[in-house]
Amino acid sequence: MVKFRSDNGGEYVSCAFKEYLVEAKIKHETSTSYCPWKKDKAKRDNRTIIKSVTNMLHSLGLNLNL
């Protein structure tokens, strides 16, 4: 099963986002409050994903604003 880890930010706990995760069969895990090391891990993971996507767009010659 695919997992998505995030903090408890409003953009990650909205009803629309929760519905999307359920439809896509993605398990949502939120970090524990006051555990900065978990938040740092989520930020690093997100940065890695963004960098990978940017590299893929660049290699395909697509607009990086996508």
N, C-alpha and C positions, 0 to 999 in steps of 0.2 A: 504494500500500500504506500502511496506517495504521501509524504508529510510536508506540511508548511508550518514553519515556526516563526512566530512574531511576538512583539510586545502586545500590550493591551490597548494600542492606539485605536482611535475611533474608526480609522479607515479599515482596520482589520476585524472589527467586531460588529460591523453594521449588518443588518439583516440581509441586504442584497449580497454582500460578500459571503456571508455564511451559506446562503442558498446556492451560490456559485460553487463553493467548495463541496457541498453535498452532492450537487449534480455531477461534478467532475470527479467524485469519489476521492477527494483529498482530505486527509485528516489534519485538522488544525490544532496545533499545540502552541499555547501562549507561555511566555516566560513568567516566572514567579516574580512577584513584586519585590523590589529591593535586592535583586540578584544581578548586579551589573555585569558579571562575567557571562551570564546567559544572554543578556542584551547585546553584549559585544560579539558573541558568536553569531547571533541573528544578523547583526549589521555586517559582519564579515561575509556570511553566506550570501546576503543580498548583494553586496558589492561584487562578489565573485560571479553571480548570475548576470548582473548588469554588464560587467566586463566581457563575459562570454557572448552575450547577445550583441553587444557593440562590435566585437570582433567578427561575428558571423555576418552582421549587416555590412560591415566594411569589406569583407572578403567577397560578398556577393555584389558589391557596387551599389548597394541601396542607401537611401537617405538615412543618416544616423539619427534624425529626429523621429523616426518611427519608434 
